[in-house]
Amino acid sequence: MAFLRLSFIASKVCHKNESFSIETSRRAFLGFPFAFPLTFDRQGRVTKSESRSAAGFAEPLPSAPPLEMIQLPAGPLRLPNGRDTVVSSYALGRYEITIAQWNAVAKLPKRKRLLSLLKTGKDSPFGWQPEQAAETIAFHDAIEFCARLSKLSGRLYRLPTDHEWVYACRAGTPSDFWWGNAFNPALAVAPKENEAPHAPASLGFANPFGLFDTVGNVDEWVADSDPKRTDFHLFRLSATESDWLSEKFTRTDLGFRVAV
């Protein structure tokens, strides 16, 4: 299957887990390396991969790993009604927001509402660890996170729109998943029953845009509200699955990533 190749993706990198600087005419971006699957066996398991790199930038956080943001190009998106739209260029989190990142921002000065810290270790549900994706996040708490992060950084952080999220999840392809229309459990992080979601990047493979956990791990809030019930907001399970939840509630396995 042919995947979309982007101008900001390099074919090879030297160090799998280290970022490197790429000079452009506008500003210096970071090159974030990732392993991309190329071939599979009959069970769908990856048999060959190659090293690629996606361009973006790192947003520093106090006492936590920085947010790694991937700059995505503009491109077409096929809508459920069969029509096409164009998604403008934007930056999206390479990973879902982690517990460590959530707690770092939750300690910043309040903008409109209080944020609770997420416990880790023995005192937390499922023995959460700081590097795992934050979950049980309510919609307005995610909005408050973005407001505090915007104040800290000077950039206007926000939740991605539904169109932006689906476009990023599919990585510019027209298929249900970025690898095709058939679900492949080898390319999705699916926690077992009574287990916490895996840490971001635990799978080892990103989609062609360089984004991790766009299929599986926690479900993710998007910015869209129900036009008939404005207190209900949309979250995404995959590019083909979504659901609504009241702003008054949350649940396990529900987190988010940020856009700018």
N, C-alpha and C positions, 0 to 999 in steps of 0.2 A: 504493500500500500504506500502510495506516495503521500508524504506529509508536506505541509507548507513550510518552506524555508524562508527565514526572515533575514533582512540585511544586517540586523544587529546580532545574529547568531554566528559565532565562529565555528569552524569545523573541528578544531582541536585546541585543547588547553593542556598546560603542563601539570597543574596541581589541582586535584579533584575538589578539595575542600577549602581552597583559598581564593579570594577575589583578587582581581588585578585591575589596574587603571587603563582606560582607553581614552585617548584624547580625541575630542571631536571639535568641530568648528564652533559649537555653542558653549560647551563646558566639558569637564572631565567626568565621564561615567565610570562606574565600576563594572567589570566583567564578572558575572556570577557563573561559575562552572556547574554543569550538571551532567549526569549520565542519561543518555537517551536510548531507548530500546530500538533495535533494528530488526531482529528476527526472533521467531518463537518456535517452540516445539508443538506437538499435537495437543498437549495439555494447556497450551497458552502461556507457558513459562518462557521467560526471556532467555535466549541462548546467545545473543550477541548484542552489544551496545557500543555506543561511541561517545566520546566526550564533546560537549558543546558548551557554549557560553551565551548568556543573555545579558544585555546591558541594562543598567539601572543605577540606583544610588542607595546609600545607607543613611537612615535617619537615626541619630544618636538618641538614646534614652538614658535617664539617670539610673544607675545601678541595675541595668538590665541589658541584654544583647540588643543591638540596634535593629530597627525595622529595615528589612531589605526589600526595596521597591523595584519592580521590573517595569521598564518603559515599554508599553505595548503600542504597536503601530495602528493607524486607522485601517479599517477593513470592513467588508460586507458581512451581514448577518441575515440568514434566512429566518423569517418570523413564522410562527405556527400557522398563520393564515396564508402562507405561501409567498408573501411579498418579501422583498429585500429592503433592508435599511443599511445605513453606513454608520459604524461606530467610530467616533473620533478617537484620536490618540490620547492615552492617559496612562498613569502609572498605577500598578496594583501590587499589593503585598505578595512577595514570593511565597510566604507561608501564611497560614492562619495565625491570628494573634495568640501568643503563648501566655501561659499563666504568669511567667516572670514579667513579660511586657505589660500585661494587664495590671499587675500589682504596682509596677513602676509608675504608670500613668494615673492609677487610682490614688496614688499618694500626692499628686499634684493638686494645686488649688482648685476648688470647685468652680464650675461655670454656672450650671443651673441646678444640678442635683448631686447628691452624695453617691459615691461608689464604694462598694464593699470589697475588701481584699479577699482573694481566693486562697484558702488554706492548702497546704501541700503536706505530703508525708502521711504519718499515722493519723493526723487530725482531719484528713480530707476524705471525701468519698472516693472509693476505688484506689486510694493511695496515690493521688495525683502528684506529679512531679513538675517542677518549674518550667521545664522545656516542652511540656505537653500543651496541646491546644486548649485555650480557655473555653469553658463551656458553662452552661446554665446562665448565659448572658441575655438579659432582657433587651428589647429593641432600644428603648430610650437610654439604657445604660451604654449601649454601643454608640449612640449618638453623643452622649456626654464624653465618652472616651475620645471620640474624634474632635470634639470641641477643645478638650484639654490638650490634646496632641497638637492641634492647630495653633493654640496659644503658645505652646512651648517652641514649636518649630518655625512659625511664621509662614507655613504652607497651609492651604485650606484642605485639610483631610476630611474625608467623608466615607460613607458606605458606597459601594459601587451600585449603579442602577442595575435593574434586572437584565437589560440588554448587554451592559458591560460585563456582567458576571457570566452570562451564557457564552458570549463571544470569547472571554478568557478561558472558560472551561473547555470549549471546543477547540481553542487555539487556532481560530480562523478556518477550521474545516467545516463542511456542511453536515457531518455525521453526528449521531447521537452522543458519541464519546470521541475524544481526540484521536483515538486509534481506530475507530470504525463504529459500526452500528450494533455489534454484539458485545455484551458485557464481558470483560476479562478480569477475573478476580486477582490475577497476578499483577495488575496495574492499578488496583484500588486498595486503599487502606480500609479494611473492614474489621473492626474490633469484635472479638468473640463475646458471647453473652457474659454479662457481669464483669467485663474488663473495661478499663479506661481506654479512650481513644489513643492511638499511637502518637508519638512525638512527631512534629513536622519533619519531613524529609526522611522518616524512618523507612519508607518504601525504597528509596534509592533512585527512583526514576521521576523525572519531571515531564510535563507535556512540552510540545514544541516551542511554547513561549517561555519555558523555563520556570513554570509555576508548579508547586507541589500540592498534593492532596486536593486537587480540584474534583476528584471523584473519590468519595469515601471520607474517612475520618469524621470530623464534626460537620453537621449541616451549617449553612452560613446565611446570615441576614443580608438582605439587599435593601436598597433605599425605598422601594416602591410600597405604597399603601393601597389597600383595597378601596376602589373608588366608591363603593357602596357602603363600606364600613371603615371610615378613616382611622379608627382606633385599632384596626387589624393591619398587620404588616407581613410582607412576603419574605420567606426564607427558601433557600435552594438546597435540595439534596443532590441534584445533578442537573445537567442541561435539559433533561426531559422531565424532571420531577421537581415540584415546588409545593408549598403549602402556606396557609395563612395562620397567624397566631396573634392573639390580643396583646397589646402593649402592656397589659397588666400582668401577664404571665410569662414564664419561661419554662424550660425543661432541660434535662440532660442532653448531651450531644448537640447542643446548639451554640455556635460561636460566630465568628465573623473574620473578615480580613478588610483592610482599609484601602481606599483609593485616593488619588490626588491628581 
